[in-house]
């Protein structure tokens, strides 16, 4: 009797399930309006770039009021809330932060009044809505040591510009105390922004967090960075995406697409990645984004050197078309606000980045309900803040006229509903949040009417759908199902139906199963995510039918995969795998190994550390004669040999973590022994031609099984030592002048980059700095310094190395258990060992278990005076050479 492939059985089962259901997959798709919204037709890219003919940019507040502004938010009605942070990213002394409220009462662009809204340390994110101000900040104990970071909300019901009382915590402990104490707030949790779905989205840096707790008592732990979201009342906290490094803020468009600008390793190029975040997506940092790119969602672009900060999605028809309907991303390192022009690409996007507004070390950007933009400039306040640096500017388009903002508290439900049709996202969100304070039945009825109105723009109808879903909760399921019947609304109705788990009672899984086979890839993505959230095992059949594309390729050995190249065809299988893991669908996934689509099943099984999975994989391996499948099953079993160790917050991977993958810090589990025994049995019975496969798996997956062998690794090339003491004791023009005179003199000289290249070696720079990506990593990487610092900043960094120590390159002093001392840069670090490179270029590997004390020093390892012997012309040549490294 012939055996029917499980792929056919699965398809029959999925078809039968749909066939028995009243919900059918739509064969039509309507993306016309959404595509037009993001279209750049008629916009000439080379015309982008704000100047005096397009925007009016004026100073609004200086360092006397807002020194060291780390973040800002603008209330819809126009009041500006600025986070003053004179602790900075590396400082550790509390009592230097506040939220300043700035008011331009007649809206003429001039500041009329200000108050200190509240005192708070290390403000990193602000949202201002109605009489509430949400703030994300570092907390300190009575011993002046950091205890974590909290998301809190202040109220100002009497409108006197001062918070009425203590903050109400919404989430506590959303960054790790150990890292905040040892390093400061540089890789901590950062910006916050509310979407039209009513969630607050939180940009989590790669400090991660342990046991963050919301107001319901829900606890979360996250190793590394990503996006977390929570309801504005402090409930429902959950991870939205994972696998980013040090994102600082999020931008959210009217259709709930989320964007960030984050970077990769210090020293490996501070490269910026622009990312479109899709719910449940894994973006890979640090363990997957180089060598396991077949498992991640890639970023849309690697943008080269920089340091991403504030983010905003502009949706305001009062702004010129070429500056509208785009994510705007601030970059502190490049002192630039960028536009990322996105274009539809299946369930995701492609992008084109363009310069917009130049601003000195820009930290944040926001817009009010009148279309007025405010931007914050750090302006050289350093890594520990400064009372003399920093400012806020105001920007409006030429020809812009102020429009009085309505009093939403006095508005009727009908008037609020009408404001959901506003042609700007700020007003729509503000109206929504006020609507949700009114009687729920009235709010639901008014917003449902707007959602059903086919004459309205899509962004207004989407705002109404999400408002209705929040007002009606479970009682709105039937109406949302009806809205899902319209092609252009299906994606958003599905997202709203599965958005809040407390509201999913009565949501039919069959609707989502049908939608997972929709003609529209964006609908399929929403349905797949929703199936994972609904938790019904009936979803597994349709999920296991999602095909893995040929582009899901394992990178060649020792090469970096395409982690920043758009790949829309990988999105749906990636989300399907995430949903299968969320459903804990071990049995169904095991059965799918015996199918034509076995690659998706094996992909999902990599993350299912379950004894049944191990047994099933071993059985499948022995039963198949397909050599390719056999090798993939073996690799899946090897992957399950270990798992990521539980994160307790006592350690951090540093600014240059081991990026080999697939795990950062491994731990055995109950199935480890069985996996090892199987691998060894297969190795011992393999012929000589098969044994290299085992050595390859041992290396690639870092199994650490000595008996499996290893492939030969090339030895690390050490650099020659340099006598820096003799260099710094020579005196020339530079050594005899003040830093101010040197900067002025060098600023007027062109310099010869060829001479500068020679000086880079003769002055000892090469001892601590690599200039090319392939060179042995030492101190701060200079291969992109020209895209991060201007000429003056480079001069200052050379002459005053202690003034601006590059984040990730502070000197470290290590004492070992046997009494030895080491001082230098940590150039590589894994869970078990680290490499420290001293000032002469000598590298030493140390086992962490033998380290007694590790201390970060305040001063740079770079000696002051290395440029003392140079003439102005020579220093100008060195600076010119460095400024060309981009």
LUMRO-100994 format. One line per 4 residues: their letters; for each residue y, x, z of C-alpha. Coordinates in steps of 0.1 Angstrom, whole numbers, padded with zeros to 4 digits. Each point is the difference from the previous one (the first is absolute). Layout:
N
A) Y/X/Z; ...
end
This chain:
886
XXXX) 0000/0000/0000; 0034/0015/-0010; 0027/0005/0026; 0034/-0017/-0005
XXXX) 0028/0025/0007; 0019/-0009/0031; 0033/0002/-0020; -0012/-0030/-0020
XXXX) -0012/-0017/0032; 0034/0007/0016; 0019/-0014/-0030; -0022/-0031/0000
XXXX) 0006/-0004/0037; 0038/0004/-0003; 0000/-0023/-0031; -0021/-0026/0019
XXXX) 0023/0001/0030; 0030/-0005/-0023; -0019/-0026/-0020; -0007/-0020/0032
XXXX) 0036/0002/0010; 0030/-0020/-0011; 0019/0033/-0004; -0004/0017/-0033
XXXX) 0013/0034/-0012; 0031/-0004/-0020; -0002/0012/-0036; 0038/0001/-0004
XXXX) 0026/0022/0015; 0038/-0004/0002; 0017/0033/0008; 0030/-0005/-0023
XXXX) 0026/-0006/0027; -0013/0027/0023; -0001/0025/-0029; 0035/-0009/-0010
XXXX) 0012/0005/0036; -0011/0036/-0001; 0009/0006/-0036; 0025/0029/-0008
XXXX) 0006/-0013/-0035; 0036/0009/-0011; 0005/0025/0028; 0006/0035/-0011
XXXX) -0014/0024/0025; 0024/0028/-0007; 0029/-0023/0009; -0012/-0002/0036
XXXX) 0020/0018/0027; 0027/-0015/0021; 0035/0012/-0006; 0036/-0012/0006
XXXX) -0002/-0023/-0030; -0030/-0019/0013; 0001/-0001/0038; 0027/0002/0026
XXXX) -0013/0022/0028; 0021/0005/0031; -0004/0015/0034; -0007/-0026/0026
XXXX) -0006/0020/0033; -0001/0036/0009; -0017/0022/0026; 0025/-0011/0027
XXXX) -0019/-0033/0000; -0033/0006/-0017; -0011/0036/0003; -0034/0009/-0012
XXXX) -0008/-0034/-0015; -0038/-0002/-0004; -0002/-0036/-0012; 0021/-0031/-0006
XXXX) -0003/-0037/-0006; 0025/-0026/-0012; -0001/-0036/0013; 0002/-0025/-0028
XXXX) 0035/-0010/0013; 0012/0036/-0004; -0002/0017/0034; -0013/0036/-0003
XXXX) -0024/0013/0027; -0004/0038/-0001; -0026/0020/0019; 0016/0031/0015
XXXX) -0026/0027/0007; 0014/0032/0015; -0035/0010/0010; -0009/0003/-0036
XXXX) -0035/0006/-0014; -0009/0031/0020; 0021/-0005/0032; -0017/-0012/0032
XXXX) 0028/-0008/0025; 0006/-0038/0005; 0033/-0017/0007; 0017/0008/-0033
XXXX) -0007/-0031/-0021; 0016/-0034/-0005; 0004/-0029/-0025; 0036/-0004/-0010
XXXX) 0013/-0033/-0014; 0027/0003/-0027; 0021/-0030/-0011; 0022/-0004/-0031
XXXX) 0013/-0034/0010; 0022/-0006/-0031; -0025/0016/-0024; 0026/0023/-0016
XXXX) -0022/0030/0004; 0017/0014/0031; -0015/0001/0034; 0017/-0024/0024
XXXX) -0020/0001/0032; -0030/0017/0016; -0021/-0002/0031; -0030/0019/0014
XXXX) -0026/-0027/-0004; -0025/0017/0022; -0013/0035/0010; -0033/0010/-0014
XXXX) -0016/0033/-0008; -0012/0012/-0035; 0008/-0033/-0018; -0022/0001/-0031
XXXX) 0003/-0035/-0014; 0022/-0031/0003; -0001/-0036/-0012; 0030/-0023/0007
XXXX) -0006/-0037/-0004; 0021/-0028/0017; 0003/0008/0037; -0030/0024/0000
XXXX) 0000/0037/-0006; -0035/0016/-0004; -0001/0038/0008; -0027/0026/-0003
XXXX) 0006/0029/0023; -0015/0028/0022; -0006/-0008/0036; 0004/0025/0029
XXXX) -0013/0000/0036; 0018/0008/0032; -0010/0037/-0005; 0019/0000/-0033
XXXX) -0032/0005/-0020; -0007/-0023/-0030; -0026/-0027/0008; -0003/-0015/-0036
XXXX) 0019/-0023/-0023; 0007/-0037/0003; 0011/-0028/-0023; 0023/-0021/0020
XXXX) 0025/-0029/-0005; 0034/-0003/0015; 0021/-0032/0001; 0037/-0006/-0001
XXXX) 0003/-0038/0004; 0036/0002/0012; 0011/0021/-0030; 0020/0025/0020
XXXX) -0015/0029/-0019; -0021/0012/0030; -0037/-0007/0005; -0004/-0028/0026
XXXX) -0025/0019/0021; -0031/0022/-0001; -0020/0000/-0032; -0032/-0021/-0004
XXXX) -0029/0022/-0011; -0019/-0013/-0031; -0023/0031/-0004; -0004/0028/0025
XXXX) -0014/0035/-0006; 0002/0000/-0038; 0002/0038/-0001; -0019/0027/0019
XXXX) 0016/0013/0031; -0015/0035/-0002; 0016/0007/-0034; 0033/-0015/0009
XXXX) 0001/0023/0030; -0011/0032/-0018; 0019/-0005/-0033; 0025/-0028/0003
XXXX) 0003/-0030/-0022; -0003/0017/-0034; -0034/-0015/-0012; 0002/-0030/0022
XXXX) 0002/-0038/-0008; 0032/-0007/-0019; 0017/-0028/-0020; -0006/-0038/0003
XXXX) 0008/-0028/-0024; -0009/-0037/-0002; -0015/-0015/-0031; 0004/-0036/-0012
XXXX) -0035/-0006/0014; 0016/0003/0035; -0018/0032/0010; 0017/0031/0013
XXXX) -0013/0030/-0019; 0000/0033/0018; -0001/0035/-0016; -0024/0021/0021
XXXX) 0002/0038/-0004; -0031/0021/0003; 0002/0004/0037; -0018/-0033/-0001
XXXX) -0005/-0018/0034; -0026/-0009/0026; -0003/-0034/0016; 0032/-0014/-0012
XXXX) 0002/-0035/0015; 0017/-0031/-0011; 0011/-0030/0021; -0033/-0017/-0003
XXXX) -0018/0030/0014; -0014/0011/-0034; -0006/0038/-0001; -0001/0022/-0030
XXXX) -0006/0037/-0005; 0008/0018/-0033; -0008/0035/-0010; 0028/0011/-0023
XXXX) 0027/-0020/-0018; 0004/-0032/-0018; 0016/-0034/0004; -0006/-0024/0029
XXXX) 0014/-0035/0002; 0006/-0025/0028; 0015/-0034/0003; 0036/-0001/0013
XXXX) -0012/-0015/0033; -0022/0031/0006; -0033/-0016/-0009; -0026/0006/-0027
XXXX) 0004/0038/-0003; -0022/0015/-0027; -0003/0029/-0024; 0013/-0008/-0034
XXXX) -0007/0033/-0018; -0011/0035/0010; 0000/0036/-0012; 0036/0011/-0003
XXXX) 0017/0030/0015; 0035/-0004/0013; 0014/-0032/-0014; 0034/-0008/0015
XXXX) 0007/-0036/-0012; -0013/-0028/-0022; 0016/-0019/-0029; -0013/-0036/-0006
XXXX) 0007/-0021/-0031; 0002/-0038/-0002; -0036/-0002/-0011; -0013/0020/0030
XXXX) -0006/0033/-0019; 0005/0028/0025; 0012/0035/-0009; 0005/0033/0019
XXXX) 0011/0036/-0007; -0021/0025/0020; -0009/0036/-0003; -0030/0023/0001
XXXX) -0006/0033/0019; 0027/0023/0012; -0005/0033/-0017; -0022/-0016/-0027
XXXX) 0031/-0012/-0017; 0020/-0027/0019; -0008/-0023/-0029; 0011/-0036/0001
XXXX) -0024/-0027/-0011; 0014/-0035/-0009; -0026/-0026/0010; -0006/-0036/-0007
XXXX) -0019/-0013/0030; -0027/-0026/-0006; -0014/-0017/0032; -0031/0018/0014
XXXX) 0006/0029/-0024; -0010/0036/0010; 0024/0027/-0013; -0020/0029/0012
XXXX) 0021/0024/0021; -0011/0025/0011; -0038/-0001/-0005; -0004/-0018/-0033
XXXX) 0031/0004/-0021; -0010/0033/-0016; -0038/0002/-0005; -0010/-0036/0005
XXXX) 0025/-0018/-0023; -0027/-0022/-0014; 0001/-0018/0034; 0038/-0006/0004
XXXX) 0028/-0020/-0016; 0022/0026/-0016; 0038/0002/0003; 0021/-0009/-0030
XXXX) 0016/0034/-0003; 0002/0035/0015; 0038/0006/0000; 0000/0037/0011
XXXX) 0018/0013/0030; 0019/-0022/0024; 0000/-0019/0032; -0001/-0038/-0002
XXXX) 0020/-0021/0025; 0015/-0035/-0003; -0012/-0026/-0024; 0013/-0033/-0014
XXXX) -0009/-0024/-0028; 0032/-0012/-0017; -0001/-0037/-0010; 0035/-0012/-0004
XXXX) 0015/-0014/-0032; 0035/0011/0010; -0010/0036/-0007; -0002/0013/-0036
XXXX) -0033/-0006/-0017; -0009/0036/-0002; 0003/0003/0038; -0018/-0032/0007
XXXX) -0036/-0010/0005; -0011/0035/0009; -0013/0020/0030; 0027/0024/0013
XXXX) -0013/0030/0019; 0020/0025/0020; -0009/0037/0000; 0014/0020/0029
XXXX) -0011/0033/-0015; 0017/-0006/-0034; 0030/-0019/0015; -0006/-0028/-0026
XXXX) -0007/-0037/-0002; -0024/-0006/-0028; -0009/-0030/-0021; -0037/-0005/-0009
XXXX) -0001/-0023/-0029; -0034/-0017/0002; -0019/-0017/-0029; -0030/-0023/0003
XXXX) -0034/0017/-0005; -0029/-0024/0008; 0000/-0005/0038; 0024/0029/0005
XXXX) 0028/0018/-0017; 0012/0031/-0018; 0034/0014/0008; 0030/0020/-0014
XXXX) 0022/0017/0026; 0037/0005/-0004; 0029/0015/0019; 0023/-0025/0016
XXXX) 0024/0009/0029; 0005/0035/0013; 0005/0002/0038; -0004/0029/0023
XXXX) -0035/-0002/0017; -0001/-0037/-0004; -0022/-0017/0026; 0002/-0038/-0007
XXXX) 0014/-0028/-0021; 0004/-0038/0004; 0018/-0029/-0015; 0016/-0031/0016
XXXX) 0001/-0036/-0012; 0032/0006/-0020; -0015/0028/-0020; 0018/0028/0019
XXXX) -0021/0031/0003; 0002/0025/0029; -0015/0035/0000; -0005/0025/0028
XXXX) 0005/0038/-0004; -0015/0025/0024; 0023/0026/-0016; -0014/0032/0015
XXXX) -0005/-0013/0036; -0031/0023/0001; -0034/-0007/0014; 0013/-0006/0035
XXXX) 0030/-0021/-0008; 0037/0007/0003; 0030/-0018/0015; 0022/0013/-0029
XXXX) -0020/-0010/-0030; -0010/-0032/-0017; 0018/-0030/-0015; -0005/-0034/-0016
XXXX) 0014/-0011/-0034; 0005/-0034/-0016; -0008/-0006/-0037; 0007/-0030/-0022
XXXX) 0001/-0004/-0038; 0033/0001/-0018; 0012/-0036/-0004; -0020/-0012/0030
XXXX) 0017/-0027/0021; -0009/-0010/0035; -0017/-0033/0004; 0002/-0016/0035
XXXX) -0034/-0001/0016; -0011/-0035/0013; -0005/-0007/0037; -0038/-0006/0000
XXXX) -0001/-0012/0035; 0022/-0029/-0010; -0019/-0007/-0032; -0023/-0030/-0004
XXXX) -0036/0003/-0011; 0010/-0011/-0035; 0028/0025/-0001; -0024/0028/0011
XXXX) -0025/-0011/-0026; 0027/0003/-0027; 0007/0036/0012; -0036/0009/-0008
XXXX) 0012/-0003/-0036; 0026/0026/0005; 0002/0028/-0026; -0004/0027/0025
XXXX) -0030/0009/0023; 0022/0005/0031; 0011/-0036/0001; -0034/-0014/-0008
XXXX) -0016/0019/0029; 0027/-0009/0025; -0002/-0037/-0010; -0037/0001/0004
XXXX) 0001/0015/0035; 0025/-0026/0011; -0020/-0028/-0017; -0030/0010/0021
XXXX) 0020/-0007/0032; 0004/-0036/-0010; -0027/-0028/0004; -0030/0012/-0018
XXXX) -0007/-0033/-0019; 0035/-0001/-0013; 0000/0037/-0011; -0034/-0005/-0016
XXXX) 0010/-0031/-0020; 0033/0017/-0012; -0016/0032/-0011; -0030/-0016/-0017
XXXX) 0024/-0019/-0022; 0015/0032/-0012; -0033/0017/-0005; -0011/-0029/-0023
XXXX) 0032/0001/-0021; -0009/0016/-0033; 0036/0002/-0011; 0008/0026/0027
XXXX) -0003/0038/-0004; -0033/0015/0011; 0016/0020/0029; 0014/-0032/0015
XXXX) -0033/-0018/-0003; -0019/0030/0016; 0025/0000/0029; -0007/-0037/0005
XXXX) -0038/0005/-0001; 0001/0026/0027; 0024/-0021/0021; -0022/-0030/-0004
XXXX) -0031/0019/0010; 0017/0012/0032; 0014/-0034/0009; -0032/-0020/-0008
XXXX) -0027/0026/0009; -0035/-0016/-0002; 0014/-0034/-0007; 0015/0013/-0033
XXXX) -0033/0011/-0015; -0005/-0029/-0024; 0035/0002/-0014; -0003/0038/-0005
XXXX) -0033/-0006/-0019; 0019/-0024/-0023; 0027/0026/-0006; -0028/0025/-0009
XXXX) -0009/-0022/-0030; 0032/0013/-0018; -0007/0033/-0017; 0033/0017/0009
XXXX) -0003/-0010/0037; -0037/0006/0006; 0004/0036/0012; 0026/-0010/0026
XXXX) -0017/-0032/0012; -0032/0020/0005; 0018/0027/0020; 0017/-0026/0021
XXXX) -0033/-0018/0007; -0017/0031/0013; 0031/0017/0015; -0002/-0010/0037
XXXX) -0035/-0001/0014; 0011/-0026/0025; 0007/-0024/-0029; -0031/0004/-0021
XXXX) -0019/-0029/0015; -0011/-0022/-0029; 0007/0026/-0027; -0029/-0004/-0025
XXXX) -0016/0033/-0008; -0011/-0015/-0034; 0036/-0001/-0011; 0003/0038/0005
XXXX) -0034/0006/-0016; 0011/-0018/-0031; 0034/0019/0001; -0018/0033/0002
XXXX) -0011/-0007/-0036; 0035/-0011/-0012; 0016/0010/-0033; 0029/0015/0019
XXXX) -0008/0034/0017; 0027/-0005/0026; -0017/-0033/0010; -0034/0018/0002
XXXX) 0015/0027/0023; 0015/-0027/0023; -0033/-0019/0000; -0021/0032/0008
XXXX) 0023/0009/0029; -0002/-0036/0012; -0038/-0001/-0001; 0000/0030/0024
XXXX) 0024/-0018/0023; -0018/-0033/0000; -0032/0016/0012; -0025/-0022/-0018
XXXX) -0032/0018/-0011; -0002/-0023/-0030; 0026/0023/-0015; -0023/0030/-0004
XXXX) -0016/-0011/-0033; 0033/-0002/-0019; 0013/0032/0016; -0031/0019/-0010
XXXX) 0006/-0009/-0036; 0033/0018/-0003; -0007/0029/-0023; 0009/0037/0007
XXXX) 0019/0014/-0030; -0008/0033/-0017; 0033/0014/0013; -0015/0001/0036
XXXX) -0010/0036/-0004; -0007/0026/0027; 0024/0029/-0006; -0015/0032/-0012
XXXX) -0008/0025/0027; 0031/0017/0015; 0024/-0021/-0020; 0025/-0026/0012
XXXX) -0007/-0035/-0013; 0026/-0024/-0015; 0014/-0013/0033; 0034/-0009/-0015
XXXX) -0010/-0013/-0034; 0001/-0038/-0004; -0035/-0015/-0006; 0002/-0038/0000
XXXX) -0037/-0003/-0008; -0011/0016/0033; 0019/-0026/0021; -0025/-0029/-0001
XXXX) -0032/0019/0007; 0019/0019/0028; 0010/-0033/0016; -0035/-0014/-0005
XXXX) -0014/0029/0019; 0025/-0005/0028; -0009/-0037/0002; -0038/0008/0001
XXXX) 0006/0024/0029; 0022/-0026/0018; -0028/-0025/-0004; -0026/0025/0013
XXXX) -0021/-0011/-0030; -0027/0027/0005; -0030/-0021/-0011; 0016/-0014/-0031
XXXX) 0014/0034/-0010; -0034/0016/0005; -0016/-0026/-0023; 0026/0007/-0026
XXXX) -0012/0036/-0004; -0028/-0014/-0022; 0026/-0014/-0025; 0019/0012/-0030
XXXX) 0031/0002/0021; -0015/0022/0026; 0029/0024/0000; 0023/-0024/0019
XXXX) -0028/-0006/0025; -0004/0037/0006; 0038/0004/0003; 0001/-0027/0027
XXXX) -0030/0015/0018; 0018/0033/0005; 0020/-0017/0028; -0029/-0020/0016
XXXX) -0013/0021/0028; -0029/-0024/0008; -0037/0009/0005; -0010/-0028/-0024
XXXX) 0021/0017/-0027; -0017/0034/0005; -0035/-0017/-0001; 0010/-0019/-0031
XXXX) 0014/0030/-0018; -0031/0021/0007; -0022/-0028/-0013; 0022/-0004/-0031
XXXX) -0002/0037/-0006; -0038/0001/0000; -0002/-0031/-0022; 0023/0009/-0029
XXXX) -0010/0022/-0029; 0036/0002/-0013; 0011/0036/0005; 0038/-0008/0001
XXXX) -0005/-0028/0025; -0023/0022/0021; 0027/0027/0002; 0026/-0025/0010
XXXX) -0022/-0016/0027; -0006/0035/0013; 0037/0007/0001; 0006/-0033/0018
XXXX) -0026/0008/0027; 0016/0035/0004; 0034/-0017/0005; -0015/-0021/0028
XXXX) -0013/0030/0018; 0033/0002/0020; 0029/-0023/0007; 0036/0004/0010
XXXX) 0003/0008/0037; 0017/-0026/0021; 0037/0008/0004; 0013/0004/0035
XXXX) 0035/0014/-0007; -0006/0033/0018; 0003/0019/-0033; 0018/-0001/-0033
XXXX) -0009/0018/-0032; 0034/0016/-0003; 0022/0003/-0031; -0027/0018/-0020
XXXX) -0032/-0018/0007; -0034/0008/-0015; 0001/-0022/-0032; -0035/0007/-0011
XXXX) -0015/-0033/0013; -0018/-0023/0001; 0006/0000/0038; 0025/0019/0020
XXXX) -0018/0002/0033; -0037/-0009/-0002; -0023/-0016/0025; -0037/-0008/-0001
XXXX) -0013/-0035/0004; -0034/-0017/0006; -0010/0004/-0037; 0009/0037/-0003
XXXX) -0034/0014/0009; -0018/-0023/-0024; 0023/0010/-0028; -0004/0037/0007
XXXX) -0038/-0003/0002; -0001/-0017/-0034; 0023/0025/-0016; -0020/0029/0012
XXXX) -0033/-0016/-0011; 0014/-0005/-0035; 0014/0035/0000; -0033/0015/0010
XXXX) -0019/-0019/-0027; 0026/0007/-0027; -0005/0026/-0027; 0023/0029/-0004
XXXX) 0021/-0017/-0027; 0008/-0029/0024; 0009/0020/0031; 0036/0008/-0012
XXXX) 0007/-0037/0003; -0006/0001/0037; 0022/0030/0005; 0027/-0018/-0020
XXXX) -0002/-0031/0022; 0000/0022/0031; 0033/0016/-0011; 0017/-0030/-0015
XXXX) -0008/-0023/0030; 0004/0027/0026; -0034/-0008/0015; -0005/0033/0018
XXXX) -0037/-0001/-0005; -0008/0038/-0003; -0034/-0006/-0015; 0014/-0018/-0030
XXXX) 0018/0032/-0011; 0035/0005/-0014; 0017/0009/-0032; 0019/0034/-0001
XXXX) 0036/-0003/0010; 0026/0024/-0012; 0015/0022/0028; 0035/-0006/0011
XXXX) 0025/0026/-0013; 0021/0015/0027; 0036/0011/-0006; 0014/0035/0007
XXXX) 0020/0005/0032; 0037/0004/-0001; 0023/0019/0024; 0026/-0026/0007
XXXX) 0017/0020/0028; 0012/0027/-0023; 0013/-0026/-0024; 0021/-0019/0025
XXXX) 0017/0031/0015; 0018/0009/-0033; 0036/-0011/-0003; 0018/-0012/-0031
XXXX) 0027/-0025/-0009; -0021/-0029/0014; -0007/0017/0033; 0037/0008/0005
XXXX) 0013/-0035/-0007; 0000/-0034/0017; -0024/-0027/-0013; 0029/-0021/-0011
XXXX) 0014/0029/-0021; -0034/0007/-0014; -0005/-0036/-0011; 0035/0000/-0016
XXXX) -0006/0033/-0018; -0035/-0009/-0013; 0012/-0034/-0011; 0023/0017/-0025
XXXX) -0026/0023/-0015; -0026/-0009/-0026; -0026/0026/0009; -0028/0014/-0021
XXXX) -0034/-0017/0006; -0019/0030/-0013; 0016/0021/0027; -0006/-0027/0025
XXXX) -0037/0000/-0008; -0002/0038/0008; 0020/-0005/0032; -0025/-0028/0010
XXXX) -0025/0028/0004; 0021/0029/0011; 0017/-0019/0028; -0033/-0011/0014
XXXX) 0002/-0037/-0010; -0034/0003/-0015; -0015/0008/0034; 0004/-0036/0012
XXXX) 0006/-0021/-0032; -0021/-0009/-0029; 0018/-0007/-0033; -0028/-0014/-0020
XXXX) -0025/-0028/0009; -0030/0023/-0005; 0011/0027/0024; -0014/0004/0035
XXXX) 0019/-0025/0023; 0023/0016/0026; 0033/-0013/0013; 0022/-0026/-0018
XXXX) -0009/-0003/-0037; 0028/0011/-0022; -0013/-0013/-0033; 0021/-0032/0003
XXXX) 0028/0011/0023; 0026/-0006/-0028; -0009/-0037/0000; 0003/-0002/0038
XXXX) 0031/0021/0009; 0033/0007/-0018; 0014/0035/-0002; 0020/-0002/0032
XXXX) -0030/-0012/0019; -0022/0028/-0013; 0027/0025/0011; 0001/-0015/0034
XXXX) -0038/0000/0003; -0001/0037/-0009; 0028/0011/0024; -0008/-0024/0029
XXXX) -0037/-0006/-0001; 0000/-0016/0034; 0025/-0026/-0009; -0023/-0020/-0023
XXXX) -0036/0008/0005; -0020/-0017/-0027; -0021/-0028/0015; -0035/0012/0001
XXXX) 0010/0037/0002; 0010/0005/0036; -0014/0032/0015; -0032/-0006/0020
XXXX) -0012/0022/0029; -0037/-0002/0008; -0018/0014/0030; -0038/0002/-0002
XXXX) -0025/-0002/0028; -0006/0038/-0002; 0037/0007/0006; 0011/0008/-0036
XXXX) 0034/-0011/-0013; 0008/-0011/-0036; 0034/-0011/-0014; 0007/-0013/-0034
XXXX) -0003/-0030/-0023; -0030/-0023/0000; -0009/0000/-0036; -0033/-0020/0001
XXXX) -0016/-0022/0026; -0032/-0020/0003; -0015/-0017/0029; -0019/0031/0011
XXXX) 0022/0030/-0010; 0034/0011/-0012; 0016/0029/-0019; 0031/0017/0014
XXXX) 0020/0024/-0022; 0023/0025/0017; 0033/0013/-0012; -0017/0029/-0019
XXXX) -0021/-0024/-0020; -0033/0006/0019; -0021/-0031/0004; -0024/-0006/0029
XXXX) -0025/-0028/0004; -0004/-0014/0035; -0026/-0025/0013; 0018/-0028/0018
XXXX) -0025/0000/0029; 0012/0036/0008; 0037/-0009/0002; 0013/-0001/0035
XXXX) 0037/-0008/-0008; 0019/-0010/-0032; 0037/-0001/0003; 0027/-0007/-0027
XXXX) 0029/0024/0003; 0037/-0010/-0003; 0009/0029/-0023; -0009/0007/-0036
XXXX) -0024/0029/-0007; 0024/0011/-0027; 0022/0027/0015; 0037/-0004/-0003
XXXX) 0016/0027/-0020; -0024/0005/-0029; 0029/-0005/-0024; 0024/0023/0019
XXXX) -0004/0029/-0024; 0009/-0021/-0031; 0032/-0002/-0019; 0014/-0034/-0008
XXXX) -0011/0003/-0036; -0036/0009/0012; -0002/-0029/0024; 0014/-0023/-0028
XXXX) -0028/0013/-0022; -0027/-0008/0026; 0015/-0035/0006; 0001/-0006/-0038
XXXX) -0036/0010/-0003; -0011/-0023/0028; 0022/-0029/-0012; -0019/0001/-0033
XX) -0034/-0006/0018; -0005/-0037/-0006
end
